[in-house]
Amino acid sequence: MNNFIHKLIEQNKNWVGQKLQLDPNFFNKLKDIQTPKILWIGCSDSRIPANEVIGAQPGEVFVHRNIANMVVHSDMNVLSVLDYSVNILKIEHIIVCGHYGCGGVKAAMGNSSVGIIDNWIRHIKDSYIFHKKFIEAAANEKEKFDRFVECNIKQQVLNLATTTIIQQAWNNEQKLSIHGWVYRLDSGLINDLGMSISSPDDITSNHVYKLEFNNQ
């Protein structure tokens, strides 16, 4: 076995040992059911482990990650995760968490081609256009970058709120809130952007669908 892979297997065994030492029934309690209250939609960046940064245990957070924490209405991956978490797991909170210094957002600020990902971050470029005046009013390039990261998070929160999955849940009187956060790599702290959407009343009327009541 490759030495690097062997090391990972050994680390897994050590982790299991540590968990069992703290709680002999740790894995037995996890194996049959999961009842998370949170769906975390985050960036694929390896420096932001969703569970750890909020002090959550395995089984407490349902997680979806992609480049630059995007919610694209035609992306069946994110829609499948969203549908399962909302309609099956009955999660109560969705957190869209990006991070300052995000490479995907940085790439979207420029015009250099970085490969197939150009097609993905094009959606972020659209967000730049929507918020161009606010972003470019920043005092310097770092502040401009930070503002763009925050605007991208707010756009993804809105994108979530305008899916039929979320709106049907609200229509069924399901308790469900969406929050926008940004993680600071240099401190480990979360910046709550203060954007929380809990009902169709929190978004513009042209984004609200007329849906039939469906008591699941």
Phi and psi in degrees as a GROMACS rama.xvg file:
@    title "Ramachandran Plot"
@    xaxis  label "Phi"
@    yaxis  label "Psi"
@TYPE xy
-53.0435  135.899  ASN-2
-58.4964  -39.2564  ASN-3
-65.2317  -45.2298  PHE-4
-65.5845  -39.6589  ILE-5
-59.6962  -39.3383  HIS-6
-62.6928  -39.9763  LYS-7
-63.9547  -41.4139  LEU-8
-63.0282  -41.4653  ILE-9
-65.5135  -38.9974  GLU-10
-64.6948  -35.0487  GLN-11
-62.7693  -44.3668  ASN-12
-62.5225  -39.9992  LYS-13
-64.9345  -40.5412  ASN-14
-63.2793  -43.2036  TRP-15
-60.6065  -43.8711  VAL-16
-60.58  -42.1621  GLY-17
-64.2821  -41.6963  GLN-18
-66.4408  -42.6503  LYS-19
-68.481  -30.4373  LEU-20
-66.5947  -37.368  GLN-21
-77.2131  -36.3236  LEU-22
-151.96  102.805  ASP-23
-58.5425  -21.9457  PRO-24
-102.359  15.1131  ASN-25
-53.7233  -51.3186  PHE-26
-77.9988  -30.6859  PHE-27
-62.6664  -35.0046  ASN-28
-74.1479  -22.5702  LYS-29
-91.6084  -24.2643  LEU-30
-70.17  -26.1681  LYS-31
-99.5671  -25.6597  ASP-32
-153.766  149.215  ILE-33
-126.62  135.287  GLN-34
-133.341  58.389  THR-35
-70.4054  150.296  PRO-36
-101.122  -8.02029  LYS-37
-125.602  135.685  ILE-38
-106.151  123.522  LEU-39
-105.405  120.654  TRP-40
-110.196  108.943  ILE-41
-131.241  178.604  GLY-42
-78.9184  152.821  CYS-43
-72.4038  -7.31707  SER-44
-48.7431  129.713  ASP-45
-70.4417  -10.5965  SER-46
-89.8567  2.35371  ARG-47
-126.237  81.619  ILE-48
-75.3683  113.113  PRO-49
-52.3385  -50.482  ALA-50
-60.5799  -45.7879  ASN-51
-68.4232  -39.817  GLU-52
-68.5405  -19.7138  VAL-53
-111.903  10.9533  ILE-54
67.091  28.6899  GLY-55
-92.6325  154.372  ALA-56
-95.6718  160.65  GLN-57
-53.8548  135.229  PRO-58
97.7493  -9.28019  GLY-59
-99.3865  -15.1485  GLU-60
-135.772  125.474  VAL-61
-90.3092  132.016  PHE-62
-125.057  135.594  VAL-63
-129.54  133.158  HIS-64
-134.438  142.113  ARG-65
-153.273  175.461  ASN-66
-61.7661  120.177  ILE-67
66.293  26.0923  ALA-68
44.9903  57.6947  ASN-69
-92.9968  146.658  MET-70
-121.352  98.4028  VAL-71
-105.236  127.411  VAL-72
-62.2102  -20.3921  HIS-73
-99.4541  3.22492  SER-74
-86.6198  104.243  ASP-75
-67.0473  -22.1616  MET-76
-64.0046  -56.1566  ASN-77
-66.7763  -35.4244  VAL-78
-66.6764  -36.5724  LEU-79
-66.3172  -43.9548  SER-80
-63.0401  -42.6313  VAL-81
-63.4639  -46.2405  LEU-82
-62.0395  -44.8893  ASP-83
-64.9326  -44.3511  TYR-84
-69.2839  -36.8512  SER-85
-79.1251  -47.4781  VAL-86
-91.0491  -24.3887  ASN-87
-102.973  -52.1833  ILE-88
-80.6753  -19.4546  LEU-89
58.2118  44.6039  LYS-90
-62.357  156.209  ILE-91
-109.963  -19.4761  GLU-92
-135.078  138.952  HIS-93
-118.008  124.629  ILE-94
-111.234  120.267  ILE-95
-96.1087  112.64  VAL-96
-121.809  111.743  CYS-97
-98.797  -164.007  GLY-98
-152.721  146.336  HIS-99
-65.2334  142.063  TYR-100
83.7678  16.1148  GLY-101
-63.4106  125.02  CYS-102
-64.5811  -35.7497  GLY-103
-65.4152  -42.7804  GLY-104
-66.9408  -40.0022  VAL-105
-60.4972  -43.7755  LYS-106
-62.9956  -34.5484  ALA-107
-71.0911  -16.9262  ALA-108
-78.2298  -22.4831  MET-109
-108.306  -169.976  GLY-110
-118.215  6.15401  ASN-111
-76.5248  141.46  SER-112
-83.4126  133.389  SER-113
-118.054  15.1571  VAL-114
107.421  -153.209  GLY-115
-61.1728  -24.9144  ILE-116
-63.2424  -18.2573  ILE-117
-52.5478  -37.2719  ASP-118
-70.2856  -28.427  ASN-119
-79.1675  -47.5493  TRP-120
-76.8766  -4.69482  ILE-121
-58.0343  -31.6899  ARG-122
-64.2619  -34.3282  HIS-123
-71.9637  -35.3323  ILE-124
-58.9638  -38.0013  LYS-125
-60.7371  -40.1591  ASP-126
-63.5748  -36.4047  SER-127
-61.0038  -40.9083  TYR-128
-62.8272  -42.2628  ILE-129
-61.2369  -35.4853  PHE-130
-115.587  20.9132  HIS-131
-56.0391  -46.4418  LYS-132
-60.5676  -44.676  LYS-133
-66.3325  -44.14  PHE-134
-65.2893  -46.1991  ILE-135
-77.7331  -6.79452  GLU-136
-82.2936  -1.78917  ALA-137
-63.7445  152.215  ALA-138
-71.4437  -28.5089  ALA-139
-152.388  177.142  ASN-140
-65.508  -36.9104  GLU-141
-64.5081  -45.3098  LYS-142
-65.2248  -36.1882  GLU-143
-62.7113  -43.9118  LYS-144
-61.8798  -46.5409  PHE-145
-61.8821  -41.6563  ASP-146
-63.2925  -39.4617  ARG-147
-65.4756  -40.7088  PHE-148
-58.1675  -46.343  VAL-149
-66.5606  -41.1212  GLU-150
-63.5322  -36.2539  CYS-151
-64.5267  -41.9176  ASN-152
-60.7593  -48.0061  ILE-153
-61.1233  -36.6325  LYS-154
-66.808  -38.6803  GLN-155
-70.1854  -34.0514  GLN-156
-61.5934  -44.7745  VAL-157
-64.8875  -40.3272  LEU-158
-59.1669  -39.9156  ASN-159
-63.2342  -47.2846  LEU-160
-63.888  -21.7081  ALA-161
-99.2536  9.94133  THR-162
-80.9531  150.248  THR-163
-67.7418  -24.6839  THR-164
-62.7684  -49.5397  ILE-165
-68.0981  -44.1472  ILE-166
-68.1806  -32.3954  GLN-167
-67.1032  -37.0879  GLN-168
-62.3607  -45.6815  ALA-169
-63.0983  -39.3555  TRP-170
-62.3773  -29.8563  ASN-171
-87.3778  9.3423  ASN-172
63.6592  30.9808  GLU-173
-80.7624  135.812  GLN-174
-74.924  116.17  LYS-175
-157.2  124.278  LEU-176
-127.029  147.102  SER-177
-117.397  134.089  ILE-178
-128.971  147.386  HIS-179
-113.374  121.73  GLY-180
-126.958  157.059  TRP-181
-130.613  131.448  VAL-182
-93.8227  137.482  TYR-183
-98.0348  113.591  ARG-184
-64.6493  -31.7336  LEU-185
-80.533  -12.2469  ASP-186
-129.327  -19.0161  SER-187
81.6865  2.08736  GLY-188
-92.7469  153.622  LEU-189
-101.026  135.108  ILE-190
-101.205  109.01  ASN-191
-77.417  116.871  ASP-192
-75.4851  -3.2625  LEU-193
73.8908  15.3956  GLY-194
-103.504  108.513  MET-195
-132.124  127.108  SER-196
-118.583  123.781  ILE-197
-123.416  -3.32104  SER-198
-163.84  165.867  SER-199
-60.3599  -20.9012  PRO-200
-65.1511  -18.1979  ASP-201
-88.9172  -0.181476  ASP-202
-126.623  165.236  ILE-203
-68.5656  149.354  THR-204
-62.5173  -30.5733  SER-205
-73.7114  -5.66365  ASN-206
-97.9405  -0.870068  HIS-207
-99.4642  125.242  VAL-208
-88.2565  149.025  TYR-209
-88.2414  104.025  LYS-210
-115.355  148.839  LEU-211
-75.0282  145.531  GLU-212
-67.6034  131.356  PHE-213
-132.79  95.876  ASN-214
-81.429  98.3799  ASN-215
